[in-house]
Amino acid sequence: MSASYQHTQSVQPTAPSPTLTEDMTGRPSPSPLQYAFSGKTSAHAGRGGQPPFAAEVAQQQLTNLFGTPVKAQGKRALYVHIPFCRVRCSFCNFFKYASSPQLMEQYFQCLLVDLERKAAQPWSQSQPFDAVYIGGGTPTDLTAEQIYSLGERIRAWLPLRDDCEITLEGRLNKFNQHKFERALAGGFNRFSFGVQSFDTQVRKAAKRLDDRETLLKQLKSLTASNSATIAIDLMYGLPHQTTQSWQQDLEDTLESGVDGVDLYQLLNFQGTGIQRALDNGQLDSLMDTPQRALLYRQGADYLNQAGLKQLSYCHWASTDKERSRYNRLAKSGAEILAVGAGAGGNIGGLSYMQPRDIEPWQTALEANQWPVAMMMAKGKQHQRNARIVGACDQGAVSAELLGEQRFKHAIPLFSAWQQNGLAMLDDEKVTLTLAGQFWSVNMANGLLAYLNENPLAA
Ligand code: SF4
């Protein structure tokens, strides 16, 4: 994703004085990486839509959608949610239920009902799925037989492409050889482990289990088997992290032999253990956004110089096995079939959330209703917007993607990005600089706001 400057004289804005705000353009700064915006506007770009439907309308909408085979050939994925964790990590505000074998078995049986019912619908059967993602929570806390059974049922009940990416997310802790083998037998071909940091002190403070040596040994064993894609998440901005410990995390990542790595910024820690530690004085302070930005640059530079392939602003692949297909589809607005309590889906221009609590989700299933807590239409521009979000995520917005006329129309914004050190503009595309990649969510939101507030003349 290296940016290269070419001439810009031949591309001219079509509107004389469009509305441009600092939220769209960023602000001038000697260090745009650190100061172009005051903070990340949200964890993901392009969220939002119309007001939610009333419950009975949502039921009817889903019945209509699921009952209709799709004609379009867009990509689609399945997301299955497992809302259990054994320990709550200090930075997490996703934790929902403590893992217990009884509760998980009860949940698992309901999950199969949800899955089978949705899989049987004409919508689901009419086109193969490109990716499956079992996320959480900690899906690897399922038993070996539950993991096997889930993979097997998904493959039996849903049409999947031959090269479908089937990911199991989770922790390395207690993910033993037997579980790995049963997961492989069930059809899983990709594993995504939350490591966050290899540093034992950072891990302890974050309430992560296992020390550095244990993690490295386990990852090396998994990758040496060469039987699946192994990816990990790292997080920057955690308490006790330093430039040196982050560097060691990056080096450990390469040493572990994993096929892919995500670099995530610590965000949205309100209501977490970190927030409580700050409030009660156990923790003096946290890195601010400009400090975290420097860690992002350190990580991106290191991984790029090591020859990894950058697949998005935050994801790198070290082998061709890693495709990160589910994440790419989800970020670019592909249709997602959601299964499980707390799962979020997106089909037919509608987004929907299933109840976060198990009880209402289970009650709806038992009443033969769709378990839906909230549903809304995504707005008529949702496909274009999703393409923009996906393009910013991957570091460049092209005239081809945006349409020649709209690309020219957005040149005042792109020029401002360039002046602020966030992008490089040429006739065919605007390419985010490293600083722009760090702020890619803000920039995607900025471009969407620009197009919204400065509509193209009909
Ligand atoms: S394992 Fe994941 S979902 Fe569970 S508490 Fe930790 S970060 Fe949150």
Residues whose N, C-alpha, C, O or C-beta is under 5 A from the ligand:
A	BS01	SF4	C85 V87 R88 C89 C92 F94 F95 G136 G137 T138
